[in-house]
Amino acid sequence: MTDKTVEVGGHESVLKDMTEEQIAELQTQATELSMTPEINLPLTVGIAACRLYVVARMGLRNELAKKGHEWKDGFEEMFLTVVEKQAHEPFAMEELMEQLRAHVLIFMEDQIGSTDDEKENDDGEADED
């Protein structure tokens, strides 16, 4: 397997210079494009990635709370800044795949288990492990 390194770069918005009519037409065409499997798959993955980020933030917030930290303490914001920076650095696709296998799937299973535990708690409060 070859090591594919991905360079991550930002792009300047082209939508900001469009008229409402141009955006409406683009939206119609984008909706049609999004229904093709080739475009729908990366869109679906992108939505899942954004949702995963939300779950990761919840997990981070919960773990920091267990240690007695709140947002105002600055830890969560500092960690999120590091995450954002590292996410935009070049990375190897194989490394990402390994992270998905070794960490992300286990993390999600743990989060789902935590959610199930909270639902099963009879006194209406979340269980603390």
C-alpha positions as CSV (number, residue, x, y, z in Angstrom):
1,M,0.0,0.0,0.0
2,T,1.4,3.4,-0.9
3,D,1.5,6.2,1.6
4,K,-0.9,8.9,0.3
5,T,-0.2,12.2,2.0
6,V,-3.0,14.7,1.9
7,E,-2.2,18.4,1.9
8,V,-5.1,20.3,3.5
9,G,-5.6,23.9,2.4
10,G,-8.2,26.5,2.8
11,H,-10.2,28.0,0.0
12,E,-11.6,31.5,-0.5
13,S,-15.4,31.6,-0.7
14,V,-16.7,32.0,-4.3
15,L,-20.3,32.1,-3.0
16,K,-19.8,35.5,-1.3
17,D,-19.7,37.1,-4.7
18,M,-22.8,35.5,-6.2
19,T,-26.2,37.0,-6.4
20,E,-29.2,35.3,-4.8
21,E,-30.3,34.1,-8.2
22,Q,-26.9,32.5,-8.9
23,I,-27.0,30.8,-5.5
24,A,-30.5,29.5,-6.1
25,E,-29.5,28.1,-9.4
26,L,-26.3,26.6,-7.9
27,Q,-28.4,25.1,-5.1
28,T,-30.7,23.4,-7.6
29,Q,-27.7,22.0,-9.5
30,A,-26.0,20.9,-6.3
31,T,-29.1,19.1,-5.2
32,E,-29.1,17.1,-8.4
33,L,-25.4,16.4,-8.1
34,S,-25.8,15.3,-4.5
35,M,-28.1,12.5,-5.6
36,T,-25.4,10.8,-7.6
37,P,-23.5,8.0,-5.7
38,E,-20.1,9.5,-6.5
39,I,-21.0,12.9,-4.9
40,N,-23.4,11.5,-2.2
41,L,-20.7,9.2,-0.7
42,P,-18.2,12.0,0.3
43,L,-21.1,14.2,1.4
44,T,-22.4,11.4,3.7
45,V,-18.9,10.9,5.0
46,G,-18.5,14.6,5.7
47,I,-21.8,14.7,7.6
48,A,-20.7,11.7,9.7
49,A,-17.3,13.4,10.3
50,C,-19.0,16.5,11.6
51,R,-21.3,14.5,13.8
52,L,-18.3,12.5,15.1
53,Y,-16.6,15.9,16.0
54,V,-19.7,16.8,18.0
55,V,-19.6,13.5,19.8
56,A,-15.8,13.9,20.4
57,R,-16.5,17.4,21.9
58,M,-19.2,16.0,24.2
59,G,-16.8,13.2,25.3
60,L,-14.0,15.7,26.0
61,R,-16.4,18.0,27.9
62,N,-17.7,15.1,30.0
63,E,-14.2,13.8,30.8
64,L,-13.1,17.3,31.8
65,A,-16.2,17.7,34.0
66,K,-15.4,14.5,35.8
67,K,-12.0,16.0,36.6
68,G,-13.8,19.2,37.9
69,H,-13.1,21.5,34.9
70,E,-15.5,23.8,33.2
71,W,-15.3,25.8,29.9
72,K,-14.1,28.9,31.8
73,D,-11.0,27.0,32.9
74,G,-9.8,27.1,29.3
75,F,-8.8,23.4,28.9
76,E,-11.5,22.5,26.4
77,E,-10.8,25.5,24.2
78,M,-7.1,24.9,24.3
79,F,-7.6,21.2,23.3
80,L,-10.0,22.2,20.5
81,T,-7.4,24.7,19.2
82,V,-4.8,21.9,19.0
83,V,-7.3,19.6,17.3
84,E,-8.1,22.2,14.7
85,K,-4.5,22.9,14.0
86,Q,-3.5,19.2,13.8
87,A,-6.5,18.4,11.6
88,H,-5.3,20.9,9.0
89,E,-1.7,19.6,8.9
90,P,-0.7,17.1,6.1
91,F,-1.6,13.5,7.0
92,A,-1.2,10.0,5.6
93,M,-4.4,8.3,4.5
94,E,-3.1,5.0,6.0
95,E,-2.5,6.7,9.3
96,L,-6.1,8.1,9.3
97,M,-7.4,4.6,8.6
98,E,-5.4,3.2,11.5
99,Q,-6.8,5.9,13.8
100,L,-10.3,5.0,12.7
101,R,-9.7,1.4,13.5
102,A,-7.7,1.8,16.7
103,H,-9.4,4.8,18.3
104,V,-12.5,6.1,16.7
105,L,-14.5,2.9,16.6
106,I,-13.6,2.1,20.2
107,F,-14.4,5.6,21.3
108,M,-17.8,5.5,19.5
109,E,-18.7,2.1,21.1
110,D,-17.8,3.6,24.5
111,Q,-19.9,6.7,23.9
112,I,-22.9,4.6,22.8
113,G,-22.4,2.5,25.9
114,S,-22.3,5.6,28.0
115,T,-25.5,6.9,26.4
116,D,-27.2,3.5,27.0
117,D,-26.1,3.5,30.7
118,E,-27.5,7.0,31.2
119,K,-30.9,5.9,29.8
120,E,-31.0,2.8,32.0
121,N,-30.3,4.8,35.2
122,D,-33.5,4.8,37.2
123,D,-32.8,7.9,39.4
124,G,-32.7,10.2,36.4
125,E,-29.0,11.1,36.8
126,A,-26.1,10.0,34.7
127,D,-24.0,7.2,36.0
128,E,-20.4,8.2,36.7
129,D,-17.9,5.4,36.0
